[in-house]
Amino acid sequence: MAENVIESLKEELAKHELKTQALKQAISVLEGESVLVMDGVTHTKPYEGLGIADAAIRFIREKGSPQGTRAIADALLARGLTTKSNNYTATVYSTLDNSKRLTRTPDGLWDVKPQFDLVVNDSRDE
């Protein structure tokens, strides 16, 4: 009898933990943070391991509008991209400027070219 109660309580706890994780992720997204929850583990550095262009495209898509170089550079570092560059913003600018998947808007912001809007991890142009 006690085993059934314990198992039932564990199942109930697991359901609540999943709901809690979903709520945490929703709040983070609404607050502009990028948090990835996989297998119940929260990853606060979802851009870790991505290239600059891939991470920038992901950031621009998350924001839903073109972004400036400084905003992109700051977001990439905050979300887990690492660098050894002494002038990271210039490195980001140069990489984005050389990317075939990104374009500059008339007001100087970066946007994903329409033909690449569905491509996520294609790093052939870097």
Residue pairs with C-beta under 8 A, 6 or more apart in sequence:
17 40
18 40
21 37
21 40
21 42
22 37
24 35
24 37
24 42
25 35
25 36
25 37
25 42
28 34
28 35
29 35
33 44
34 46
34 47
34 58
34 59
34 62
34 75
34 79
35 42
35 43
35 44
35 46
36 42
36 43
36 46
37 43
44 79
44 80
45 79
45 80
46 79
46 80
47 55
47 58
47 59
47 76
47 79
47 80
47 81
48 79
48 80
48 81
48 82
49 80
50 58
50 81
50 121
51 95
51 123
51 126
52 76
52 81
52 91
52 92
52 95
52 96
52 126
53 95
53 96
53 99
53 101
53 102
53 123
53 125
53 126
54 120
54 121
54 122
54 123
55 76
55 79
55 81
56 67
56 72
56 76
56 92
56 95
56 96
56 99
56 102
56 110
57 101
57 102
57 112
57 116
57 120
58 120
59 67
59 72
59 75
59 76
59 79
60 66
60 67
60 72
60 102
60 110
60 111
60 112
61 112
61 117
65 111
66 105
66 107
66 109
66 110
66 111
67 75
67 109
67 110
68 108
68 109
68 110
69 89
69 92
69 93
69 96
69 110
70 89
72 92
72 96
72 110
73 88
73 89
73 92
76 92
77 83
77 88
83 91
85 91
95 126
96 102
96 110
97 104
98 125
98 126
99 125
99 126
100 113
100 116
100 125
101 112
101 113
101 116
101 119
101 122
101 125
102 110
102 111
102 112
102 113
103 110
103 111
103 112
103 113
104 110
104 111
105 111
116 122
